[in-house]
């Protein structure tokens, strides 16, 4: 879909892009061809295409996601997904509650499509900012309103990847509303039985139990978080497949699907021996 996209170019909006598609300029390759542009593209638009299309191809080659940052502002960052899939990280946090004033981050799970890593308060949470700088795209569910807000408060100097894809709003484009579990259900995604019934509130309870010395509670919390981030990848892939053909009708018979199957859950790492953070657990539930 990215190489059929023109709205990342300053001055080109969705109506102009749609008009180009309708007149047969349906890809960057089409835009390079004189016979495709003749009578359709005016001098100013032609100048922009001549400037930005070579730069766009180079940005893909260099894996420079920041070049396409305008797509984020337009709510269309999902379009770059397949070209930057290996530079994506799926992120989900756990907290002591919903208030950014009174509550704190307890755990952050990261999944790059192959490996799951967990960052735990009192153990290695301070290593998270350095890890995030390795990625070009961060994918969340409601991260704009929750996850990334908490992280910016926890780490005032945090540098996030240049592109953020919030699946809450991506799935809204498909007419899906609700929380993560509701979206999972609509897409046919199922969780393991032992964590299927857990909620965000249960996650705070598990953390409180862990602070009281229950290591099993921490393992359950990690499994809960793992399912969150692994399912984010499946949702991203399914949403991309549906949105690409919904957005550009001419792709219906030519777009290659990126979703195959839901990834197996990564094996949980062994928990090291460490002390829980010095926090009053009575204030957490």
Secondary structure by P-SEA (a helix, b strand, c coil): cccccccccccccaaaaaaaaaacccccccccccccccccccaaaaaaaaccaaaaaaaaaacccccccccccccccccccccccccbbbbbbbccccccccccccbbbbbcccbbbbbbccccccaaaaaaacccbbbbccccccaaaaaaaaccccccccccccaaaaaaaacccccaaaaaaaaccccccccccccaaaaaaaaaaaaaccaaaaaaaaaaaaaaaaaaaaaaaaaaaaaaaaacccccccccccccccccccccccccccccccccccccc
